[in-house]
Amino acid sequence: MNAPQAIIEKFQLKDGREITLETGKLAKQADGSVVVKCGGTMLLATVVANKEANPGVDFLPLTVDYREKFYAGGKIPGNFFRREARPSDEEILTMRLVDRVLRPLFPEDFHAEVQVMISLISYDKEVMPEDLAGLAASAAIAITDIPFNGPMSEVRVVRIDGKLSINPSLENLAKADLDIMVGATKDSIVMVEGEMKEISEAEMIEAIQYAHEEIKTQIEAQEKLAAKVASSLTKREYSHETHDEEIREKVWKETYDKVYAVAKTPSAKEERGENFKAVLDEFLSQYSEEELETVKPFAKVYFHDVEKEAMRQMILNEGIRLDGRDPKTIRPIWSEIDYLPGAHGSAIFTRGETQSLTAVTLGSVKDANMVDTVAINYDQKFFLHYNFPPFSTGEARPLRGTSRREVGHGNLAQRALANMIPTENPYTIRIVSDILESNGSSSMATVCAGTLALMDAGVQISKPVSGIAMGLITDPKSGKFTVLSDILGDEDHLGDMDFKVTGTADGITACQMDIKIQGLTMDIMETALNQAREGRLHILGEILKTIDKPRVDVKPHAPKMEVLEIPKEFIGAVIGPGGKIIQQMQKDFDTVIAIEEIGEIGRIEISGVSRENINATIAAINEITFVPVVGEVYKGKVVKVMDFGAFVAIAKGTEGLLHISEIEWARLEKVPYKEGDEVEVKFMGYDDRKKMKLSRKVLLPRPARPEQKPREDRPQNNQEGQKPTENA
């Protein structure tokens, strides 16, 4: 059997690297299958969509799955089963990046189940695979008859030494001060997410525009590939929704004004929901039980549309929001630190009806989070976990482990704070944010609570960070738009943009943006960013009223930590045979000692609750690793006395001879010491036999030489018989 003929389309990145799109060779039973290749990195993306929607489904059941095969990088998984298991956080984050761009591009009335699967099947360290995942997924859909308002693509844009570039290597990524993923169609930005080192709003917009130009090239390549697969690809027909225009018209006519009045009356989330429900119940009360079986499903759908439109028009026309605020006002804020006596640092941050209880735990290098993927393997010393229990929104629902949403929100907050942790910080730091109430961005509450908890823990962060969630309401007919600061949950749902921005007083540190409409202009985005800065600074001012700088030291019950560096050759001596010495030190001093070899240096972390015990551990290690320096003065102890001198220990296991002639300037007949005496000596170097030479007398004042008396038989100048010199 002959191998199938692959259909191929190629294009180049701005830096000259070539990307290949290939279909027709692998996974041919899927609706769509594309292999994307750049250098030695290859991704296989497949898509399958059911022809019909499941009964009762009124949304798009889309699943995006991204998995890295360890064989791609020539590695065997390090877990117990030695096979790929549940997805890592890094894989989940890539799934979310792709999902957030794909989902809004499917038609609103398309409800058939869609599954997109992306696999890393080959890895080249010069090409980061997640940068190509969005391109692969979109290309697989673009060559099918699945209804889709794409293509789209995603790129990573970074700035290194002031220059923007696309899809860097892992090595170059570490040098960047800006790192964002941008997803877009040919006409519109759809998604932005990333971290920065305090950049300005203008710099961020420049990076987004730069990314969009590259994305247009990638979309053109997908269109060419689709044309090669089928010259005229007709999208499949579907009918997943039925409507009743008579009921629609009746719902709008009889409920719109009432809904508008409810929306215009400031109220809490729960009360507002009950008032809206009362309007719907009043409308439905005109029907019999038999009629409701037909009317109610339609009425609920159309009533939701009425709610959305009424709220949007109220904001656009009157500048009034659901809770009575104007577009720029931030909800009331209160915060508190040191709430949890057992934690190393803690804070409560409450903004309106959103509340985060956040705790900081300090640990040693042994507590670091082990990250092991195909591309990277390292110990993460700063990480944040975010929990969103159902009671935070007044719901009772099953607990099914950490959700993708929780991983994504936690990662955003972590990236917002990460660059403010000093590089010399010796601790492993874990932050946990438990969301206790939620109506509006809980990830931004986590950033604020995280800043407070870090300062309460005595972590010397460079600058405090705050965050804000922005919204947008637009009206294409009138051209009106309103940017909303500190959005509610309902405003997120009914709005056209969800834009989260974090930063210090000096610049942006992270962002996450999802845009639900096409044709969002850069002018609107710039307005949103500038308004976000105003709100962010206001929130920052509020949290700094609680604590304005980190505590000078960690709390008494928190671990204290010191870091030592020793020559690599001493690592074995500190550990001892079978770990005997290091284990005994940990037992004796109640400390935790971790040793890491870095090049020619041994880096030692010593942690414990008692600083006295830490200092004792340091002294014990210094004794083991002691190397005397020529010319230095040491306080030693006499360990043995001989006729010719005394052996003096200047450190444990380090002795030298103090010769009798080096004790004093005067000649001694006997060594004036006994064992145990302390004596201050100077290290003079080594003799021919590599033995240490010590001296005490060089530390003593040297006696003056006695004046020389003239000899009686020596003629003196100017005496008789002595001829005077010419100059006498």
C-alpha positions, 0 to 999 in steps of 0.5 A: 500500500502506498503512503497517502499524499500529504497536502502541505502549506508553508509560511515563514515567521518574521525571523525567517523560521519556516512553519509547515501545515500538513494534512491528509497523512495522519488521523484521517477518520477525524473530521479534521487533522493537521500536523504543524511543524516548526524546527523539530517541534511537531503538534498533531491537532484533530477535531471531531464534531457530532452531527446533532446536538444532545437533547436539552443542550442549549450551549456549545459543549466544546472540549479542548485537550492539549497533551505532551507526549514525553517521547516527544523530547526523548524522556520517560515520565517520572511518575510511579506508572511511567506513563502520561497521567492527568494533565499538568498545570502547564498543559491545562493552561495551554488548553485554556488559552486555545479554548478561550479563542475558539469558543466565541468563534462558533455560531451561538446556535451551534450546540453539537459536541465538539472535541479538539485534541492537540498532542505534542509528538516531537519537541525541539528546545528552540521552539516552544510547543504551546505557541503553536497550539492555537494555530494547530487547532484552528487549522484542523477546524478550518479544513472541515465543514464544521461551522466556524467563524475563523480561522484564528491563530495565537502567537507569543510576543516577547520583548528582549532588550527593547525589541519585540519578537514572536515565538521565542526559544525557552532560553530567550524567553527567560531574558524577556521583560514582556511575555504575552500570548495573543489570540485573534482572527484576521479582523479582531483581537479575541484573547490576550494573556501574559506577564510583564515587568512593569510596562506602560499601557502604550507598550502593551498596545504596541505588543498586541498590534505587533502580534496581530500582524503575525497572526494575519500571516498565519490565518492566510496560510490556513485559508490556503491549506483549506482551499487545497483540501477542497476548492469550495468547502461548504459548511454543514447545515444544522438546526439546534434551536427552535424559536417562537417569534410570537412568544418572543415578541410578547416577552419583550413587550410585556417585560422590558420596562419592568426589567429595566426598572429592576435593573435601575434600582440598586440592590445586592446580587441575591435580591436583584436575582429574586426581583428579576425572577418575580417579573418572569413569574408574573409573565408566566402566571397568565398561562395554564399549566398545559400552556406552560409546557410549551411557553416556559422554555421559550420565555426563559430564553427570551427573558434572558435576552431582555435582561441583557439588553435592558442592563446594557442600555441602562449603562450606555444611556444613563451611566447607571450600573446594577448596583447604582455605581457610575462606570468608574467607581470602585466598590467599597474595600476593606482588608485585614492582616494577621487574621490566621495565627497559625499561618506565616502570613495571612490577609482578608481582602473584600471588595463589594461582594467578593472576598479572598482569605489568603495565607502564606507559608514559608518553606525551604528548598525541599518544599519547592514545587517540582515541575516536570514536563517535556520541555522543562524540569525545575523546582518552583520556589514561588507558587500560588493555589486558588480555590473556588468553593461552591458556597462562595456563590451561594451554590451547592454542587459536587466537588470534583477536584481542582477545575481548569478555571481554578488553575487558570485564575491561580496562574494569573495571580501568581504571574502578577506577583512573581516578579515582585519576589526578590531574587535573593529571597531564600524561602520557598513561598506558597500562597493559597487563596480561598474565595469565600464570596464571589461577585466580580473578579476573585482572581484580582481579589487574590492578587490584592490579598496576596500582596497583603499576606506577603507583607504580613509574612515579612517577605520583602517584596519589591513593590505592592501589587493590585488588580482590577477587572474591567468590562465593556458595553458597546452598541454597534448601531449608535457607536456608543461604548462604556468602559466599566471599572471593577465589574460585577459577575452579571456585568461580566456575563452581559458585557463585551469584554472581560479585561483583568489588569494587575500592576504596581504604581509604576506599571503592569505586571500581568493581564488577561483579556477576553473579547466577545465582539469583533472589531474592537478598536485600539482606541477603545482598548487604550481607554480601557487600559487607562481607566484600569490604571486609575482603578488599580491605583485607587485599590492599591491606595486602599490596601496600603492603608492596612499595611504599607510595607513588609514586616521587618522580619518573619513572625516568631513561629515562622521558619527563619532561613540563612543561605551559605555558599561553600566550595564544592569539594566540601559538600561531601564532608558536610553530608558525611558518610551515608548522610550521618553528619548532616542528619546529626546536625539537623537533630542536634539543632532542630533545623532543616539543611538542604544542599544544592550543587551549582557549578563549583559552589555548594549552596546550603539553605538552613531553616528553623524557627530559632535563629540561635539554632540556625547560627549554631548550625552555621558555626558547625558547618563553618568548622567543617568547611573551614579554610584558613586564610594567610595573614588572618588572625584566629582565636585558637585553643591549645590542644597539645604542648611539646618542648618545642611549641604548642599545637593550636586548633583554630577550628575543628579539625584544623591545627597548626604548630605555634613554635616556641620561637613564635610565642614571644620576641624574647627567648623562652626556655619553656612553653608557657601554655597548658592544654585548653588555654586560648591564644590569639595567633596569626596564620603565616602559611605552610612550611615545606611539609605543608604544615600550618605555621602560626605566630603569636609574637607578630601580634605583639609590639616588637621591642626596641633594639638597645643602643650600641655602645662604642668600643674602647679600642675603636678610634672615634671621630675628631679624637686625637690620631683620627683624621677628620672627614672632609665634611666633619 
